[in-house]
Amino acid sequence: MFEITRRDDGTIALRGRFHAAHEAEAAEVFGAATASCDVDMSGLDYISSAGLSVLLETQRRLCDDGHELVLRGLSDHILDLFRIAGLDAIFRIE
């Protein structure tokens, strides 16, 4: 199961298991982001390389215009993944 929602305040919330089967749906939601926004990952259980790719592409595009994704609420195991992969140097994680 995977859910991606855009809240009224602009936060993108991820819930469940984010893998390749959900890449197109997530790319559509993240593609609509045109300014800095928070990503609530507190409900995320798993993220695959396809999910990471969507986040990285969005971050690159936003950074080109002076904006960024701010990742919030990462579980310990997902935070470890970001640290091991060096992604904590690319994203602001709070």
Backbone as CSV, one residue per row, in Angstrom:
resi,resn,N_x,N_y,N_z,CA_x,CA_y,CA_z,C_x,C_y,C_z
1,MET,0.834,-1.177,0.000,0.000,0.000,0.000,0.884,1.247,0.000
2,PHE,0.471,2.246,-0.752,1.177,3.512,-0.805,0.163,4.627,-0.989
3,GLU,0.363,5.712,-0.256,-0.466,6.908,-0.403,0.445,8.118,-0.513
4,ILE,0.097,8.991,-1.424,0.774,10.280,-1.522,-0.310,11.346,-1.603
5,THR,-0.219,12.322,-0.724,-1.217,13.388,-0.702,-0.511,14.737,-0.592
6,ARG,-1.174,15.732,-1.108,-0.684,17.114,-0.981,-1.663,17.833,-0.062
7,ARG,-1.193,18.261,1.080,-2.030,18.930,2.062,-2.272,20.382,1.667
8,ASP,-3.240,20.994,2.315,-3.587,22.393,2.033,-2.410,23.341,2.235
9,ASP,-1.512,23.008,3.174,-0.356,23.877,3.424,0.797,23.612,2.443
10,GLY,0.603,22.704,1.488,1.616,22.398,0.485,2.499,21.217,0.818
11,THR,2.413,20.724,2.046,3.206,19.558,2.442,2.792,18.346,1.627
12,ILE,3.779,17.594,1.168,3.530,16.323,0.494,3.733,15.225,1.530
13,ALA,2.720,14.414,1.757,2.780,13.349,2.755,2.869,11.990,2.064
14,LEU,3.829,11.195,2.522,4.032,9.854,1.995,3.698,8.836,3.066
15,ARG,3.009,7.759,2.656,2.600,6.737,3.612,2.703,5.379,2.947
16,GLY,3.255,4.414,3.679,3.311,3.040,3.186,4.647,2.702,2.551
17,ARG,4.590,1.948,1.430,5.783,1.452,0.747,5.899,2.107,-0.627
18,PHE,6.920,2.933,-0.796,7.128,3.715,-2.009,8.133,2.971,-2.891
19,HIS,7.623,2.327,-3.945,8.502,1.595,-4.859,8.120,1.886,-6.299
20,ALA,8.734,1.182,-7.226,8.622,1.480,-8.657,7.180,1.530,-9.157
21,ALA,6.305,0.744,-8.588,4.917,0.731,-9.042,4.224,2.072,-8.808
22,HIS,4.780,2.892,-7.933,4.163,4.174,-7.580,4.943,5.370,-8.125
23,GLU,5.946,5.094,-8.926,6.825,6.154,-9.421,6.071,7.206,-10.240
24,ALA,5.214,6.778,-11.146,4.489,7.732,-12.005,3.551,8.613,-11.180
25,GLU,2.821,8.011,-10.264,1.900,8.775,-9.412,2.670,9.812,-8.584
26,ALA,3.789,9.392,-7.998,4.579,10.303,-7.180,5.222,11.388,-8.036
27,ALA,5.706,11.023,-9.217,6.329,12.011,-10.104,5.332,13.093,-10.485
28,GLU,4.078,12.728,-10.639,3.039,13.718,-10.963,2.842,14.696,-9.810
29,VAL,2.760,14.177,-8.586,2.560,15.042,-7.421,3.790,15.922,-7.191
30,PHE,4.966,15.317,-7.201,6.184,16.095,-6.980,6.450,17.051,-8.137
31,GLY,6.041,16.676,-9.335,6.221,17.537,-10.498,5.439,18.825,-10.406
32,ALA,4.375,18.829,-9.610,3.559,20.035,-9.435,4.189,21.013,-8.444
33,ALA,5.214,20.559,-7.711,5.885,21.439,-6.745,6.751,22.443,-7.502
34,THR,6.522,23.713,-7.254,7.282,24.770,-7.938,8.059,25.639,-6.958
35,ALA,7.914,25.380,-5.677,8.628,26.129,-4.646,9.014,25.153,-3.544
36,SER,9.803,25.630,-2.599,10.208,24.781,-1.484,8.987,24.184,-0.810
37,CYS,9.105,22.936,-0.414,7.989,22.316,0.303,8.498,21.231,1.239
38,ASP,7.698,20.975,2.254,7.987,19.922,3.210,7.470,18.597,2.667
39,VAL,8.197,17.532,3.011,7.760,16.182,2.689,7.657,15.434,4.006
40,ASP,6.431,15.093,4.403,6.177,14.354,5.638,6.365,12.871,5.340
41,MET,7.448,12.310,5.869,7.768,10.906,5.631,7.511,10.054,6.864
42,SER,6.783,10.590,7.836,6.559,9.873,9.095,5.750,8.597,8.911
43,GLY,4.959,8.511,7.845,4.171,7.310,7.595,4.804,6.373,6.582
44,LEU,6.030,6.669,6.173,6.698,5.875,5.144,7.429,4.696,5.786
45,ASP,7.128,3.478,5.308,7.752,2.267,5.830,8.956,1.830,5.007
46,TYR,8.955,2.178,3.716,9.975,1.676,2.798,10.073,2.623,1.612
47,ILE,11.286,2.789,1.084,11.472,3.552,-0.141,12.515,2.828,-0.994
48,SER,12.179,2.605,-2.248,13.085,1.922,-3.178,13.935,2.943,-3.921
49,SER,14.818,2.447,-4.772,15.630,3.342,-5.591,14.758,4.178,-6.518
50,ALA,13.630,3.637,-6.958,12.709,4.405,-7.807,12.121,5.582,-7.025
51,GLY,11.779,5.360,-5.776,11.273,6.443,-4.934,12.339,7.485,-4.671
52,LEU,13.551,7.032,-4.404,14.665,7.967,-4.203,14.901,8.792,-5.454
53,SER,14.760,8.169,-6.610,14.955,8.868,-7.877,13.963,10.012,-8.043
54,VAL,12.709,9.789,-7.670,11.693,10.850,-7.754,12.079,12.012,-6.834
55,LEU,12.502,11.697,-5.621,12.909,12.753,-4.693,14.125,13.511,-5.209
56,LEU,15.118,12.786,-5.724,16.327,13.424,-6.228,16.043,14.321,-7.430
57,GLU,15.232,13.841,-8.350,14.885,14.646,-9.527,14.160,15.921,-9.115
58,THR,13.247,15.797,-8.161,12.504,16.974,-7.683,13.450,17.946,-6.992
59,GLN,14.330,17.426,-6.157,15.292,18.287,-5.461,16.175,19.030,-6.467
60,ARG,16.678,18.333,-7.473,17.529,18.962,-8.491,16.782,20.088,-9.200
61,ARG,15.547,19.791,-9.600,14.738,20.786,-10.327,14.456,21.999,-9.447
62,LEU,14.076,21.762,-8.196,13.780,22.877,-7.294,15.036,23.682,-6.975
63,CYS,16.161,23.011,-6.763,17.407,23.716,-6.444,17.836,24.628,-7.585
64,ASP,17.565,24.220,-8.808,17.892,25.059,-9.961,17.199,26.420,-9.886
65,ASP,16.058,26.480,-9.180,15.297,27.725,-9.036,15.412,28.322,-7.629
66,GLY,16.367,27.807,-6.825,16.583,28.355,-5.491,15.649,27.824,-4.425
67,HIS,15.024,26.687,-4.670,14.102,26.084,-3.703,14.624,24.718,-3.273
68,GLU,13.882,24.039,-2.398,14.313,22.727,-1.921,13.156,21.936,-1.328
69,LEU,13.389,20.631,-1.211,12.507,19.768,-0.439,13.072,19.692,0.971
70,VAL,12.206,19.738,1.969,12.613,19.553,3.357,11.949,18.267,3.825
71,LEU,12.770,17.260,4.116,12.256,15.957,4.511,12.081,15.916,6.016
72,ARG,10.900,15.498,6.456,10.583,15.486,7.886,10.030,14.129,8.300
73,GLY,10.318,13.753,9.528,9.700,12.573,10.123,10.232,11.242,9.604
74,LEU,11.477,11.188,9.149,12.023,9.929,8.651,12.189,8.937,9.803
75,SER,11.796,7.701,9.556,12.022,6.654,10.554,13.525,6.388,10.640
76,ASP,13.948,5.722,11.676,15.374,5.464,11.864,15.981,4.695,10.692
77,HIS,15.275,3.674,10.195,15.866,2.870,9.119,15.910,3.633,7.794
78,ILE,14.955,4.497,7.532,15.007,5.308,6.303,16.064,6.405,6.451
79,LEU,16.184,6.987,7.626,17.232,7.971,7.875,18.612,7.333,7.694
80,ASP,18.786,6.105,8.182,20.050,5.389,7.992,20.354,5.210,6.509
81,LEU,19.339,4.869,5.721,19.511,4.708,4.281,20.005,6.019,3.653
82,PHE,19.385,7.128,4.013,19.784,8.429,3.476,21.226,8.757,3.881
83,ARG,21.601,8.448,5.103,22.961,8.735,5.566,23.985,7.850,4.850
84,ILE,23.711,6.566,4.758,24.639,5.632,4.106,24.837,6.006,2.642
85,ALA,23.764,6.412,1.973,23.834,6.773,0.553,24.372,8.197,0.343
86,GLY,24.593,8.936,1.431,25.094,10.307,1.311,24.020,11.309,0.925
87,LEU,22.766,10.890,0.988,21.673,11.776,0.592,21.386,12.853,1.634
88,ASP,21.907,12.659,2.839,21.727,13.692,3.862,22.532,14.947,3.529
89,ALA,23.452,14.845,2.568,24.190,16.017,2.103,23.448,16.745,0.978
90,ILE,22.432,16.099,0.431,21.667,16.665,-0.696,20.352,17.263,-0.225
91,PHE,19.755,16.639,0.781,18.453,17.068,1.282,18.608,17.682,2.670
92,ARG,17.748,18.635,2.970,17.626,19.103,4.356,16.679,18.139,5.049
93,ILE,17.163,17.525,6.114,16.374,16.537,6.850,16.152,17.073,8.260
94,GLU,14.877,17.184,8.614,14.526,17.687,9.962,13.636,16.700,10.672
